[in-house]
Amino acid sequence: MWFADLTFAALIGERLTGSRAAGVVCALLWTTSARIVTTLAWASAYNEVLCAFFVLSAFYSRLRWLESGQRKWMAAEWSAYLAGFGALELIVIYPAIVILHALLVARKQLGTALALLIPAAVFSALHLLFIPKHPAQIYAFAIDRRLFQTFGQYLAWALGPSGMGDYDPRWRLPGLIVTGLIGVALAAFAAWRLRCRDRVVVFCAGWFVILLAPVLPLVNHVSDYYLTIPIIGLAWLAGWAFVVAWQAGASARVVAVILVALYLAGSIYEIQAATQWYFDLAGRMRALVRGVEDSMRRHPGSAVLLQGVDARLFQEGGFQDDPFHLVGAERVYLAPGTEKGIAAREDLGGIARFRISQEQAMKLLERGQARVLDAASGGARDVTQQYEIVARAEFLATHRNFVDVGDPVYTARLGPTWHSIENGFRWMPKTATIQLSGPASADEKLHVTGYAPAVALASGPVTLRFAAAGHGIGSATLRTPAAKFALEFPLPADLVGQYAVEISVEANKVFRVPGDGRELGMVFGTFSIR
């Protein structure tokens, strides 16, 4: 498709300038522009290539119709034009290009140019009525003085290697100087041709401005790939200027060759740097997706936690397109805390769907239902074991005032007498201990939740005695069988601010179930100080 675009650009350039060489040089300058890299490297911008094909093929057909008068070329123009509505909304600007051309060189055919406005008007009305407006600020329209700044940015990008400094600050000034020299040369050529009453110059400049105009108000979304089609107008002008200079004599020829050489040198530098940027980014994302695929194959049904995902990989690598579902991974999350510093676009879904709390992550890991992959090294290394050790320590360090005895995450906080987890709870024998942090103030209390099974109260009420750091803090008698209980006890003031406090509980009686040799006292859920 791109080679077809270049062919049409060269053919149109030949007809506009009367020089086949100018058309060829135009195609060369267009395809070597660094502003084309994103269009050719990013699948999302492919519609620019497609739209360029329809715009150029339609306009080429029109030029052929103007030359020959054969109606088949008019039919070809309309076919390409109408097909362009399926590529990109920018096609609605095509009639303006044709009208400009008619006003400049083919006034007798202005009526046929105006007819092209009908599909554009219908499409615009339907788009306005039925296509939801994007609430994202990035696509907000702004008609103010920033338009001039935005236009200046696009013009600098279009004229030459003005973006060299984005890859190496040392090349910023040389890039701007080359861009300025090219701009002055083109302006001088255009002024000369205007003095010769050559209206093609106006058309080339008009092509650039008219096709760029729809995106100028998007001041929050200034993107180089928007220049893909507008820049053709300047390429025609530059190709024409080069051929004229080549034919003008030795001095003009040297200047033209130097300027083109500088343009190509700077553009090639930018193209290489930008292509390498996309290559590296795509490589990282490919390795990550394949790593997730391999993890899913080895551990079917597991969730995947990703650490080492930086803002660049998330924002530019296509994270928000959710490529992981292509390999059957439905639960892919950023490791808790690593999402900080990543600014996700809300219009693409934001970052919420990739978030998981530290507690949820730890539960999945403890149950063997998650794997952790490290994307920092450019691959997807499984670091589940190492991550789990560190994450558990960090989690416990930040949840020192709470223990859920039925959650394996908190096992390290439990004394040795507790029985194994059963359906999210634990039995204690006659005595058991847990470790919590001391209260932050004298107003905080110990809160305890649990469940009193009927079998535990079969021989009568059970009394539980609680102590903190060896000091008795209260007791509670459970009388209602098969019922949940929630208790709270004040804590001694001297425990305020202590790093660790041992909480002990003792049941006044225990029982044993036939066939089960364990000593059973009571069922507990959570302990907390708040």
C-alpha positions, 0 to 999 in steps of 0.5 A, spaced: 500 500 500 505 504 501 509 503 494 502 505 491 502 511 495 509 513 493 507 511 486 501 516 486 505 521 489 510 521 484 505 521 478 501 527 481 507 531 482 509 530 475 502 532 472 503 538 477 510 540 475 511 538 468 517 534 470 517 526 472 524 527 475 520 532 480 515 527 481 520 522 483 524 526 488 517 528 491 516 521 492 523 520 495 523 526 500 516 524 502 518 516 504 524 519 507 521 524 512 522 522 519 514 523 520 512 517 516 516 512 521 510 512 526 505 511 520 509 505 518 511 502 524 505 503 528 499 498 526 494 503 529 496 509 524 495 504 518 489 508 516 493 514 514 497 510 509 490 507 507 487 514 507 493 517 503 491 511 498 484 513 497 486 521 497 492 520 492 488 515 487 482 520 487 486 526 485 490 522 480 484 520 477 481 527 477 487 530 473 487 524 468 479 526 467 481 533 466 486 531 461 482 526 457 475 528 458 474 520 459 468 519 464 471 513 467 476 517 470 471 521 474 468 514 476 475 512 478 475 519 482 468 518 486 470 510 487 476 512 491 473 518 494 467 514 497 471 508 499 476 513 503 470 514 508 471 507 510 479 509 512 479 515 515 475 521 517 480 526 514 477 524 507 471 529 508 477 534 506 478 532 499 473 536 496 476 542 499 483 540 495 479 539 489 475 546 489 482 549 491 485 546 484 479 548 480 479 555 483 487 555 481 487 551 474 480 549 472 475 553 474 470 550 468 470 544 472 468 547 479 461 545 479 464 537 479 468 539 485 463 542 489 459 536 488 464 532 492 461 536 498 455 532 498 458 525 501 462 529 505 456 533 508 452 527 509 458 523 513 459 529 517 452 530 519 451 522 521 458 523 524 455 529 529 449 525 530 451 518 531 458 518 533 459 519 541 463 524 543 470 523 546 470 526 553 478 525 554 481 531 554 487 529 550 482 529 544 479 536 546 478 541 541 481 548 542 480 554 538 485 559 541 492 562 540 495 555 541 493 554 534 499 558 531 504 554 536 501 547 534 502 549 526 509 551 527 511 545 531 507 541 525 511 546 520 518 544 523 517 537 523 515 537 516 520 541 513 526 537 516 530 534 521 527 538 527 526 532 532 534 530 532 534 533 539 529 528 541 534 523 541 540 526 542 540 533 545 547 535 542 543 534 535 538 539 537 541 545 534 544 542 527 537 539 526 533 546 527 539 550 523 538 545 517 530 545 518 531 553 517 535 553 511 530 548 508 524 553 510 528 559 507 530 555 501 522 553 499 520 560 501 524 563 496 522 558 491 515 559 492 516 567 492 519 566 485 514 562 482 508 566 485 512 572 481 512 568 475 504 567 476 505 560 477 499 557 481 501 550 483 505 553 488 499 555 492 496 549 491 502 545 494 502 550 500 494 549 500 494 542 500 499 542 506 494 547 510 488 544 508 489 537 510 493 539 516 487 544 519 482 538 522 487 536 527 490 543 529 485 544 534 487 538 538 493 541 541 493 536 547 494 531 541 500 533 537 502 527 533 507 527 527 503 521 524 498 527 522 503 529 517 503 523 513 498 526 508 499 534 508 506 533 508 505 531 500 504 538 498 511 540 501 514 534 498 511 536 491 514 543 492 521 541 494 521 536 489 520 541 484 524 546 487 530 541 486 529 539 479 529 547 477 535 548 481 538 542 478 537 545 471 539 553 473 546 552 473 552 549 477 551 554 483 544 553 484 545 545 483 550 545 489 545 549 493 540 544 492 544 538 493 547 540 499 540 541 502 537 535 500 543 531 503 543 535 509 535 533 509 537 526 508 542 525 513 538 528 518 532 524 516 536 518 516 538 519 523 531 520 526 528 514 522 534 510 525 533 512 532 525 512 531 525 505 528 530 503 533 525 505 539 519 502 536 523 495 535 526 495 542 519 497 545 515 492 540 521 487 542 519 488 550 512 487 549 512 481 544 517 478 550 512 479 555 506 477 551 510 470 550 512 470 557 505 470 559 503 465 554 508 460 557 506 461 564 499 460 562 501 454 559 505 451 565 500 454 570 493 453 567 488 458 570 493 462 574 493 469 574 499 473 572 502 479 576 507 483 572 513 487 576 518 491 572 512 494 567 515 502 566 510 508 564 513 507 557 512 500 556 505 501 559 503 507 555 506 506 548 507 498 548 500 497 547 498 495 554 491 498 554 489 494 548 490 488 552 494 483 548 494 478 553 487 475 552 490 473 545 494 468 549 488 466 553 490 470 559 484 473 562 487 475 569 493 479 568 495 485 573 500 489 575 504 487 581 501 491 587 504 498 588 508 498 581 502 502 578 504 508 581 507 513 576 504 510 570 499 515 567 494 511 563 489 514 558 482 514 561 479 514 554 482 507 553 480 504 559 485 507 564 489 502 569 483 500 574 483 493 570 490 492 571 490 493 579 490 488 584 490 490 592 496 487 596 491 483 600 488 480 594 495 478 590 498 475 597 491 470 597 492 468 590 500 467 591 498 463 598 493 458 594 498 457 588 493 461 583 498 466 581 505 467 578 509 473 578 513 475 571 519 480 571 518 485 565 524 489 567 529 485 564 526 486 557 523 479 558 518 475 562 522 471 567 518 468 573 520 470 579 514 468 583 518 465 589 523 471 590 517 476 590 512 472 594 518 472 600 519 479 599 511 481 598 509 477 604 514 481 609 512 487 606 505 486 607 506 483 614 510 490 615 504 494 613 498 490 616 501 489 623 495 491 627 491 485 623 491 478 623 486 473 619 488 466 622 484 463 616 489 467 611 495 463 610 499 470 609 498 471 616 501 464 618 508 467 621 504 471 626 501 465 629 503 461 635 505 454 634 499 451 637 494 453 632 491 448 627 491 448 620 486 452 616 479 449 614 475 453 609 478 460 611 478 459 619 482 455 624 481 452 630 485 453 637 486 448 642 486 450 649 491 456 648 493 460 642 497 466 641 498 471 635 502 477 634 500 484 633 503 491 633 501 495 639 495 500 639 497 507 636 493 510 642 490 509 649 483 509 645 484 503 641 482 496 643 483 489 641 477 486 636 476 479 635 471 475 631 470 468 630 465 462 630 462 458 636 460 451 633 454 447 636 459 441 637 464 446 641 458 448 646 455 441 646 457 440 654 455 448 656 458 455 655 465 456 653 469 462 657 475 465 653 480 469 657 484 474 653 491 477 655 496 482 652 503 482 653 502 477 659 496 482 662 489 479 662 485 484 658 478 480 659 474 474 658 468 472 654 463 467 655 460 464 649 453 461 650 449 461 643 451 455 639 452 455 631 453 463 632 458 468 630 461 472 635 465 479 635 468 481 642 472 487 644 477 489 650 481 495 652 488 495 652 493 497 657 496 504 656 503 502 657 502 498 650 501 504 646 506 505 641 510 498 642 512 494 635 510 487 637 505 485 642 503 478 644 495 476 644 494 470 648 487 466 648 485 460 653 479 456 653 476 454 659 475 447 656 476 443 650 473 437 646 475 431 641 472 429 636 472 421 635 477 419 629 480 426 630 486 426 635 486 434 636 484 438 642 479 443 640 477 449 643 474 454 639 474 457 632 477 464 630 477 469 624 480 475 625 484 479 631 485 487 630 487 493 634 484 499 632 
